[in-house]
Amino acid sequence: MTFAAIPLTMHFDKPLLLKGGGVLSAYQLQYETYGRLNQNRDNAVLICHALNASHHVAGYYEGQAKSTGWWDNMIGPGKPVDTERFFVIGVNNPGSCFGSTGPMHTDPHTQQVYGADFPVVTVEDWVNAQARLLDAMGITQLAAVMGGSLGGMQALSWSLQYPQRVRHAVVIASAPNLNAENIAFNEVARRAITTDPDFHGGHFYAHGVVPKRGLRIARMLGHITYLSDDVMNTKFGRALQSGEVFKYSTQEIEFQIESYLRYQGDKFSEYFDANTYLLITRALDYFDPAAQYQGNLTKALAQACAKFLLVSFTTDWRFAPARSREIVQALVANQRDVSYAEIDAPHGHDAFLMDDRRYLKLVRSYFAGIQTQSVEVA
Amino acid sequence: MTFAAIPLTMHFDKPLLLKGGGVLSAYQLQYETYGRLNQNRDNAVLICHALNASHHVAGYYEGQAKSTGWWDNMIGPGKPVDTERFFVIGVNNPGSCFGSTGPMHTDPHTQQVYGADFPVVTVEDWVNAQARLLDAMGITQLAAVMGGSLGGMQALSWSLQYPQRVRHAVVIASAPNLNAENIAFNEVARRAITTDPDFHGGHFYAHGVVPKRGLRIARMLGHITYLSDDVMNTKFGRALQSGEVFKYSTQEIEFQIESYLRYQGDKFSEYFDANTYLLITRALDYFDPAAQYQGNLTKALAQACAKFLLVSFTTDWRFAPARSREIVQALVANQRDVSYAEIDAPHGHDAFLMDDRRYLKLVRSYFAGIQTQSVEVA
């Protein structure tokens, strides 16, 4: 059972000072809410999105086919994050391309489209922007903040930037920072985009073009890293796209996996913004709460006082279980209340979006244990 | 101790019929030899190269700095494959870009540069071309054929195409075929090249340009897959390229790993041919000796009668140890003489080119056990 969702917009005129030195003097956030805020205002759950997702977390848009939110299997009435009990908020981050202020918007100072001049944003900046949205909604403390992958980094950062405002942090398929290989993949994707002749140094909007070649390559590559070796072999293996014999061609499609990746790349290049891709991969690269503690994650997490649920997936080689365990160990060293599950799932990094029975049951059970005033009182 | 190597060229006028249906009506092979062929002509060792290597396996070129062969740590006087005992042959495969007939050469039929019209070549075709070179040299049987990665596929294919001509097959860091993820990475690299506006459908030579953007991306991506996660973390980690603080930039280099990859990509794009990249990745994709036996590798390897050494490396995720074990198990099922070593090495796929003491000692010991007439008799 799902429900109709309605995207909302909130404008902010107070400048947002950014960690990288830039500033967003005025901006808007696109967001959605599901369920009802209770009288105590203590049942809000903030969902943070990853690279290519948005504020449209659950439900569908009236009259639009295939408009189901990206985490609709997790969030909704009677679902693991039950909107009959919780007031759930999905918000699009600044710099993204789904409605919140981003590189395709006009800089109020220059009256020019931002393009490559959009200021660099970080996980910490996003958390600050999200906190302002909560302020405006009159929510002092979240029942939980939750995210997967880059969204998990935001959930972790919430527990450090606003320790008193988070009762539970749910950090799924995430990591305390990117390792060299993660950064390397991001860099290849960025170079594919920035060396596309249609990129024009990031000011392609003015030229009426889109660096689709680069976006396609970025997405194809990203997609490989979201899947496990196993699931790719099961789903595609060496199956041919057509017929039973090779065409013997260097440029035509031979294997189904090639067709699948090209399709994913083409689709992505039709809707995703190239500057957003650069900004968000950089936010991933930069996140590293332990950096200011000489790499000591235990010290970095000492200020967190939320309760934690961490989840990782055995076949996730992008954000491997070992990376989640680093966070768990640092929390345990700080004697924090932390639950950790390593789910044996075949789907690689993408598992956090999948219908894995044990995973959904686990999250359901965790949220059932989060205390709030009954929503019926409101 | 190393030695001066001299590249040689041999012309062939008898057409080479190719598995994919094409034909090379006349062609040349670039090759090198080290050591002396003995009177019995039973001490020849053929070295097969991988994606971006050549016939220049060992030694250096007189008067050229940094011209050491790509497997010079393995092959030479007193080295694991000892050129005091063995007559070692390195040969560049057709379709490559290091001297043997390739896409940048002129098609004798059309008098046009081949470009994208160079016929698709396979591992089996390369083995046939290599066999003709041996014919011309009067070598009926190889003491050993040896290769790593794609070179290992050629060594394996030798044992199947010319079972009587190979006494030992040394197959290192290889696989019986590519899996879906391997093909996927190849496809991303190919798309980066073919969608580069300077590719011109593969006929870029006529336009006086080179699709360097695509080649750079292909190489950066390839490079990530040659290294292990561990070695990247050890070598680069999150170290910054300059200074101790971020520049906060989406396009400038921040991390050392980015600088390293860009450098590798730039260097590669200066010397490697784009059509060759397509051809060689396709040869990788197509190789699958079990395909004509409904995927039954044991049946496919039944015709091999060589003795085998297989070596894999624990951190190689491109051609993981499990893939070598598939070959070992199929050979054992056929009751063939097979030695297998899984080397605990940190370097990933690139380990097969590295100075790992145990690995080099193992190969040394294996070759010491290969019987030949004493070379001194010649």
Contacts between the chains, C-beta under 8 A, distances in Angstrom:
chain1	res1	chain2	res2	distance
A	19	B	248	7.7
A	20	B	246	7.1
A	20	B	248	3.1
A	21	B	248	6.1
A	22	B	248	7.5
A	116	B	250	7.3
A	116	B	251	7.3
A	120	B	248	4.3
A	120	B	249	6.7
A	120	B	250	6.4
A	177	B	238	6.5
A	178	B	238	7.5
A	179	B	229	6.7
A	179	B	232	7.2
A	179	B	233	5.4
A	179	B	237	7.5
A	179	B	238	7.5
A	180	B	229	7.8
A	180	B	232	3.9
A	180	B	233	5.2
A	180	B	235	7.5
A	180	B	236	4.4
A	180	B	237	5.7
A	180	B	238	7.0
A	180	B	255	7.6
A	180	B	257	4.7
A	181	B	224	6.4
A	181	B	227	7.8
A	181	B	229	4.9
A	181	B	232	5.0
A	181	B	233	7.6
A	183	B	238	7.3
A	183	B	255	5.3
A	183	B	257	5.4
A	183	B	258	6.9
A	184	B	220	7.7
A	184	B	224	4.9
A	184	B	232	6.7
A	184	B	257	5.2
A	184	B	258	7.6
A	184	B	261	5.9
A	185	B	224	6.5
A	187	B	220	7.3
A	187	B	255	7.7
A	187	B	257	7.1
A	187	B	258	4.5
A	187	B	261	5.9
A	187	B	262	7.7
A	188	B	217	6.2
A	188	B	220	4.7
A	188	B	221	5.2
A	188	B	224	7.0
A	188	B	261	6.9
A	190	B	250	7.1
A	190	B	251	7.5
A	191	B	216	6.9
A	191	B	217	6.2
A	191	B	220	6.6
A	191	B	262	7.1
A	191	B	265	7.4
A	192	B	192	6.3
A	192	B	217	5.2
A	194	B	251	5.7
A	195	B	213	4.4
A	195	B	216	7.2
A	195	B	217	7.5
A	196	B	213	7.6
A	197	B	197	5.8
A	202	B	250	7.8
A	202	B	251	7.4
A	213	B	195	4.4
A	213	B	196	7.6
A	216	B	191	6.9
A	216	B	195	7.2
A	217	B	188	6.2
A	217	B	191	6.2
A	217	B	192	5.1
A	217	B	195	7.5
A	217	B	217	6.3
A	220	B	184	7.7
A	220	B	187	7.3
A	220	B	188	4.7
A	220	B	191	6.6
A	221	B	188	5.2
A	221	B	221	6.7
A	224	B	181	6.4
A	224	B	184	4.9
A	224	B	185	6.5
A	224	B	188	7.0
A	227	B	181	7.8
A	229	B	179	6.7
A	229	B	180	7.8
A	229	B	181	4.9
A	229	B	317	8.0
A	232	B	179	7.2
A	232	B	180	3.9
A	232	B	181	5.0
A	232	B	184	6.7
A	233	B	179	5.4
A	233	B	180	5.2
A	233	B	181	7.6
A	235	B	180	7.5
A	236	B	180	4.4
A	237	B	179	7.5
A	237	B	180	5.7
A	238	B	177	6.5
A	238	B	178	7.5
A	238	B	179	7.5
A	238	B	180	7.0
A	238	B	183	7.3
A	238	B	288	6.7
A	246	B	20	7.2
A	246	B	286	6.3
A	248	B	19	7.7
A	248	B	20	3.2
A	248	B	21	6.1
A	248	B	22	7.5
A	248	B	120	4.3
A	248	B	286	7.6
A	249	B	120	6.7
A	249	B	282	7.9
A	250	B	116	7.3
A	250	B	120	6.4
A	250	B	190	7.1
A	250	B	202	7.7
A	250	B	275	7.5
A	250	B	278	3.8
A	250	B	279	6.0
A	250	B	282	5.1
A	251	B	116	7.3
A	251	B	190	7.6
A	251	B	194	5.7
A	251	B	202	7.4
A	251	B	278	7.1
A	254	B	285	6.8
A	255	B	180	7.6
A	255	B	183	5.3
A	255	B	187	7.7
A	255	B	285	7.1
A	257	B	180	4.7
A	257	B	183	5.4
A	257	B	184	5.2
A	257	B	187	7.1
A	258	B	183	6.9
A	258	B	184	7.6
A	258	B	187	4.5
A	261	B	184	5.9
A	261	B	187	5.9
A	261	B	188	6.9
A	262	B	187	7.7
A	262	B	191	7.1
A	265	B	191	7.4
A	275	B	250	7.5
A	278	B	250	3.8
A	278	B	251	7.1
A	279	B	250	6.0
A	282	B	249	7.9
A	282	B	250	5.1
A	285	B	254	6.8
A	285	B	255	7.0
A	286	B	246	6.3
A	286	B	248	7.6
A	288	B	238	6.7
A	291	B	238	8.0
A	317	B	229	8.0
A	317	B	317	7.8
